[in-house]
Amino acid sequence: QVQLVESGGGLVQPGGSLRLSCAASGSIFSTGAMGWYRQALGKERELVASITSVGSTVFADSVKGRFTISRDNAAKNMVYLQMNSLKPEDTAVYYCNALVRRTNSSTWHYYWGQGTQVTVSS
């Protein structure tokens, strides 16, 4: 089994910052791309940012210049999302996503975390 556990969500005022963390654990042989998606109420889930195993990144246009993504491959398969200059429209449930090759397997699969709520409001 593979588990992704997010943390760091919460309530923040407009202009504020939050840092989300996601830890991948379980029977992991290797992780490929990791990323963050979000889903606002009544809207479809959308990509926020992703990062490959070698550090290449992609960002949604709406968060460019405000959000950064990073990962720690050394031991813990962690991915982070630093969110600055937050806006009310950033309010959503944020989900961690990872492409994982499990131990004793030759195939890769995507896994999701359970989500963490981010609310930007005064």
N, C-alpha and C positions, 0 to 999 in steps of 0.2 A: 504493500500500500504506500501511497504517497500523500502527504498532507501539506497544504499551504495554509499558513496562519498569518493573518494580517493584524496589525496593531497601529495605534497612533491617530485614529480618527477622533472627531469630537466637534465641538462648537467653537467657532472663531469669528471674530468681527471682520468685516470687510477691510482689506489691506493687511490682514494678519498672515501668519505662516503656520503651517503644520508639516510634520514629517511622518510619512507612512512607512512602515516596515513590513516585510513579508519574509517569513522563514519557510523554506521547503525542507521537509524531512521525510524519513522513511527509507524504503529500499531503492535508493537512488544511485545509479551508476554514473550518470552525467546529466547536466542540465544544459539546454541550449538557450534560446531566447527566453527572457523573462520580461514581464510587463505589467502595466496597470491599465485597467479599463474602468469605466464608470457608467452608472445608469441612474439618471434622474427620474423622478416620478413621472410616469406617463411617456417616457421616451425609451428609445432603444439603447442597448449597451453600446458604448463607443470606446475606441482606443484612446487612451490618454498619452501613454509613452511606452516605449519598449527599448530593450537593450540586449544586444547579442552577447554571446560568451566572450567575444573579443572586444566588447565595449562600443560597438556601433549603436547609435541611438536614433530613434524616430519619435517625433512629438506631433500631437494634434496642433493644428494652427492656432486654436483657441488658447493654448497654454504655452506656446513658444515664448521664451524670454522670461517666463514666470516660474516654470517648473523645471526641475532637473531630476534625472534618474541615474542611479548608480547601483552597483552590485558588488558583493563580496563573495568571490568564488573560493577563497582560500580554504574554508572549512565548512561554512554554514549555509551555503546556497541562499544567501540573503539578497533581497532587492529592496531598494529604498526609493521613495518619491518625496523630494523636497518641494513643497508648494509654498510659493511666496506671492505676495500681492493678491491674495485670494479675493474673489468676487462672489456675489450671491449666486451667479450662474454656475459656479463650481460646485454648488450643493448637489450631492449625489451619494449613492453607495459606491464605494471604490473596491474593485476586485483585483486581486493578484492573479497572474496567469504565468504558467511556466511550461516549457517544452522539456519533457523529461524522458530519459532512457532509464528504465528500471534495471536493477541488478538481475543478471541472468536472462536478459531479454535483448533482442537485437532491434526492437522497434521503438519508435518515439511516440509519445502521446502528450496531449495538452491536459493540464490539470488547473483547477480553479480553487481559490480560497473562498471562504464563506462571506466575505465582504465586510467593509467597515464604513460606517456612516460619517460623512463629512458635511457639516452644516455651516454655511457662511451667512451670518445674520447679525444685525445690530440690535 
